[in-house]
Amino acid sequence: MPNAPFSRWLRSGRLVAVATATDGVAVPPHWSVNFAVRDADAIAQHAVALGGGILMAPVDTPGFRSAVIRDPQGGAFAVSAIAG
């Protein structure tokens, strides 16, 4: 959700998880896998080239550039690159 507060969990100084609240209606409670990448745009384009799809085009989020990708079998996952 744009501008939503979120919590970051660190282990040995490295980001390992993020959580944010949802309204429980428009965005139901859920979990997802999000891979850290260097370039979310390039990974999204590569996924399409390999037969996958884009569920959420790369977008700037607080501190990250993120995308949600669908693999050729329909599995969904996110990728995020640290902004800046």
C-alpha positions in Angstrom: 0.0 0.0 0.0 1.5 3.4 -0.9 2.9 5.3 2.1 2.0 2.4 4.5 4.3 2.1 7.5 6.3 -1.1 7.5 8.7 -3.0 9.8 12.1 -4.2 8.6 13.8 -7.2 10.2 17.6 -7.3 10.0 20.0 -10.2 10.8 23.6 -9.3 11.1 22.8 -5.9 9.5 21.2 -7.4 6.4 17.5 -7.0 5.6 15.8 -10.4 5.8 12.0 -9.6 6.1 9.5 -6.7 5.8 6.0 -6.6 7.2 3.2 -4.0 6.7 -0.4 -3.9 7.7 -3.2 -4.2 5.2 -6.8 -3.0 5.4 -7.8 -6.7 5.3 -10.4 -6.0 2.6 -8.9 -4.5 -0.6 -5.6 -6.2 0.3 -6.3 -9.3 2.3 -3.6 -10.6 4.8 -1.1 -12.6 2.9 2.6 -13.5 2.6 4.8 -13.6 -0.4 8.4 -14.4 -1.4 10.5 -11.4 -2.4 13.9 -11.9 -3.8 16.6 -9.2 -3.5 18.0 -8.2 -6.9 20.2 -5.5 -8.3 17.8 -4.4 -11.0 14.1 -5.1 -10.7 13.4 -3.8 -14.2 15.9 -6.0 -15.9 14.8 -9.1 -14.0 11.1 -8.4 -14.9 12.1 -8.1 -18.6 14.2 -11.3 -18.4 11.3 -13.2 -16.8 9.0 -12.2 -19.8 11.7 -13.3 -22.2 11.8 -16.7 -20.5 8.1 -17.2 -20.8 6.9 -15.7 -17.5 4.7 -12.7 -17.0 4.4 -9.5 -15.1 1.7 -9.2 -12.4 2.9 -5.8 -11.2 5.2 -3.8 -13.4 8.3 -2.4 -11.7 7.3 0.5 -9.5 9.0 2.6 -6.8 8.1 1.7 -3.3 9.5 3.2 -0.1 13.2 2.4 -0.3 12.9 -0.1 -3.2 12.1 -0.6 -6.8 9.8 -3.7 -6.9 7.9 -5.9 -9.4 5.7 -9.0 -9.1 6.4 -11.8 -11.6 4.6 -14.9 -12.7 6.6 -17.9 -13.7 5.5 -20.0 -16.7 3.6 -22.4 -14.5 1.7 -19.6 -12.7 3.7 -19.2 -9.5 4.1 -15.7 -8.3 6.9 -14.0 -6.5 8.3 -10.5 -6.1 11.7 -8.9 -6.8 13.0 -5.8 -5.1 16.1 -3.7 -5.7 17.3 -1.2 -3.1 16.5 2.3 -4.4 19.3 4.7 -5.2 
